[in-house]
Amino acid sequence: MSLTSPLWAQPTPADKALAEGLFQDGKRLMDEGKLQEACPKLAESQRVDPTVGTLLNLAVCHEKEGKTASAWAEFKEASALAASAGQQDRAQFAARRGSELEARLTRLVLEVAQAAPGMAITLNGKELSATAATGSGIPVDPGTATIEARAPGKQPWSQQVTLDPGPSTTRVTIPPLADVAAAAPAGAPPPAPQPSTQARPEAAAPGAPRAGGSPMRTLGFVAGGVGLAGIGVGAVFGILTMQKAGDVEAGCSGNFGCSRADVEANESALTTAMVSNIAIGAGLACVGAGVAMVLMSGSSEKAAAAERVWIAPSVASDGGRVTLGGRW
């Protein structure tokens, strides 16, 4: 018996004190309903100094937390340990609670469509035997579970599933794992790039109309509108100039000559006349440019050529001008 019994490392007095403190904290937190804090403390206490009492409290905590599979396994283990230690009351209590939980377990059934040599399956990061796990209902805690499958020379596969509280059974089929692309030999040319599945704008064929209209045509209408506005502004200043010129002529026609106010009015008339001339000139230039751009965008071929031509009207103190440029 001494040769076949497992050898457990005996906890030190410091370990026992730590385990007792963790156990008391875990019990208090569980009584307060703080299960997410209580269960880890009880689990750590059981790891440091394993006892049947701590294991039973951990099972109760996990059951209240909704982790039915964990609680079921802990009740089963506590029942066996209590029976071997002669603690019949605890053994019967744990066995009864375990049987009650077994009837409402959540189970996961894994099926492998095509097994691969050296295949490894993991459930929430814990490796399972591919042969033993498939086809059997594995007791699992409700919630989200991640299943992964790997094999040498194969691409890994993974899937996340949501497991409902029991009694329930969820089936997941692991598809055949795809082969990993073999590495190209040294000196071999790189593989041709695969066409992208992302939508790309198609190049328009020569002479084909472009979607959305010609930008040159739009620019022509804008230039025409600006030109008409400029002509309107020039006309207003022209009327003001004529009114001021009339006032100056009337004031300077007498025998006493032009007064200082008449001189200032004459200078103001000259300024408004210059502004009127510039505005009307620039407006006519913009209207002409707009008409030209609209006509140039009349056909698709002319629109393609017009994209390489630009017209820039400008206004300066000495008058207005239009600059025509292009790229050939």
RAZIMO-V336290 format. One record per pair of residues at least 4 apart in sequence whose C-alpha atoms are under 6 Angstrom apart, sorted by sequence separation. I is the first residue (numbers start at 1). GAP is how many residues later the second one is. D is the distance in whole Angstrom. If there is no record, write none. Layout:
I/GAP/D
I/GAP/D
This chain:
1/4/6
11/4/5
30/4/6
35/4/6
46/4/4
63/4/6
68/4/6
74/4/6
78/4/6
83/4/6
122/4/5
129/4/6
258/4/6
269/4/6
277/4/6
278/4/6
279/4/6
286/4/6
302/4/6
316/4/6
29/5/5
30/5/5
62/5/5
63/5/5
82/5/5
83/5/6
122/5/4
252/5/5
297/5/6
315/5/4
121/6/6
122/6/5
150/6/5
252/6/4
296/6/6
297/6/4
314/6/6
121/7/5
149/7/6
314/7/5
30/8/5
46/8/6
63/8/5
82/8/6
83/8/5
149/8/5
313/8/6
29/9/5
62/9/5
82/9/5
121/9/6
148/9/6
313/9/4
148/10/4
312/10/6
147/11/5
312/11/5
26/12/4
59/12/4
79/12/4
147/12/5
311/12/6
146/13/6
311/13/5
146/14/4
248/14/5
26/15/5
59/15/5
79/15/5
145/15/6
310/15/5
26/16/5
42/16/6
59/16/6
79/16/5
145/16/5
309/16/6
310/16/6
144/17/6
309/17/4
144/18/5
308/18/5
22/19/5
23/19/5
75/19/5
143/19/6
308/19/5
143/20/5
124/21/6
142/21/5
23/22/6
39/22/6
76/22/6
124/22/5
142/22/5
22/23/5
75/23/5
111/23/5
123/23/6
142/23/5
154/23/6
155/23/5
110/24/5
111/24/6
123/24/5
154/24/6
155/24/6
110/25/6
122/25/6
154/25/5
155/25/5
244/25/6
19/26/4
52/26/6
72/26/5
109/26/6
122/26/5
154/26/5
109/27/6
121/27/6
153/27/5
109/28/5
121/28/5
241/28/5
19/29/6
72/29/6
108/29/5
120/29/6
19/30/6
107/30/5
108/30/5
120/30/5
107/31/5
119/31/6
241/31/6
107/32/4
119/32/4
241/32/6
106/33/6
107/33/6
118/33/5
106/34/6
237/35/6
238/38/5
282/38/5
237/39/5
281/39/6
278/41/5
234/42/4
278/42/6
234/45/5
234/46/5
230/49/5
231/49/4
230/50/6
231/52/5
230/53/4
228/55/6
227/56/4
227/57/6
106/59/6
227/59/4
106/60/4
227/60/5
105/61/5
106/61/6
108/61/6
110/61/6
112/61/6
113/61/6
104/62/5
105/62/5
106/62/5
107/62/5
108/62/5
109/62/5
110/62/5
111/62/5
112/62/5
113/62/5
114/62/5
224/62/6
104/63/4
108/63/6
110/63/6
113/63/6
223/63/5
224/63/4
224/66/5
223/67/5
221/69/6
69/70/5
220/70/4
69/71/5
69/72/5
68/73/6
220/73/5
67/74/5
220/74/5
217/76/6
216/77/6
217/77/5
217/80/5
209/91/5
207/93/6
207/94/5
